[in-house]
Structures are given as structure tokens and as C-alpha cells.
Amino acid sequence: EDGTFYKMPKLRFPPNKGRTVLAMSHRGWKDADIYTPLKNWLQSTTDKLSDATLSSMLNGTRGTRFPCRAGSEAATIKLDKEYDWRYGSIGTLTTSIEQSDCVWSITLKSAGNAPGIAPQYFSQSGQPFASSGVP
């Protein structure tokens, strides 16, 4: 270490129960689930399409969950591209399957910050520091 530190822009990920959900419940539908019933309805009527009609037409189909595997990995941020990229770890990215749906979330390292605020200062080796520890 030569005393060099990296300062990154402020990043906030408001947490709920210790994590921030980035995305969840992605679904895909086949033509037979959506387009075929809609096409048949359009060919058979001149009525306006109401929410109730659409709901009954789709028969409550939930589609198919996108493929995902439960696991976790480091959440990193690029610090410097000299000699190859240097990365700083800001937390953990997690993929979980909850109630049959994929959930992608991040849990941040605190580095002395309030919950939901990513570390802003990093050493040359990519370790986060609280602002009070930076010269």
C-alpha cells in the first residue's frame, strides 16, 4: 500500500430486512398463453377489451419462471483500469428462489456507513474504508 485511495460516487440501495431487492418475479409466456386467446377474442367480437375479459381470457396463467439458480457472489465496482481493472467489493449479490420465483438482491458492506449506502472509499487492494480512515 502506498497510501493511494479511490473515491467513488455515492451509491445508495435502500434495504428492506437487510437486503435490497434488485429484481424479482420475471416471467415468460408462450404465444398459446397470450396471443392465441387474444387473437381468437378479437376475431369473435367488437366489444372493448375490459380487465375482466382479459383476466378470464388468460385463465389466470402465471407464465413460466425464468431459469435461475440460487447462489451468491461478490458485488464489485471497477476502481481503476491501469494494468488491468482493479475492483472494490461493495457487498454480496444473491440469487434466491422464493415462493417459486427468482429474486436478485444485494447486501452491502457497511464500511462505517448507514444501511443501504455503499462504501465510497477503497484502498489500492480494493478493501472498503470509512471516510474517517482516509488521509
C-alpha positions, 0 to 999 in steps of 0.5 A: 500500500502506498497510501493511494485511495479511490473515491467513488460516487455515492451509491445508495440501495435502500434495504428492506430486512437487510437486503435490497431487492434488485429484481424479482418475479420475471416471467415468460409466456408462450404465444398459446398463453397470450396471443392465441386467446387474444387473437381468437377474442378479437376475431369473435367480437367488437366489444372493448377489451375490459380487465375482466375479459382479459383476466378470464381470457388468460385463465389466470396463467402465471407464465413460466419462471425464468431459469435461475439458480440460487447462489451468491457472489461478490458485488464489485465496482471497477476502481481503476483500469491501469494494468488491468481493472482493479475492483472494490467489493461493495457487498454480496449479490444473491440469487434466491428462489422464493415462493417459486420465483427468482429474486436478485438482491444485494447486501452491502458492506457497511464500511462505517456507513448507514444501511443501504449506502455503499462504501465510497472509499477503497484502498489500492487492494480494493478493501472498503474504508470509512471516510474517517480512515482516509488521509 
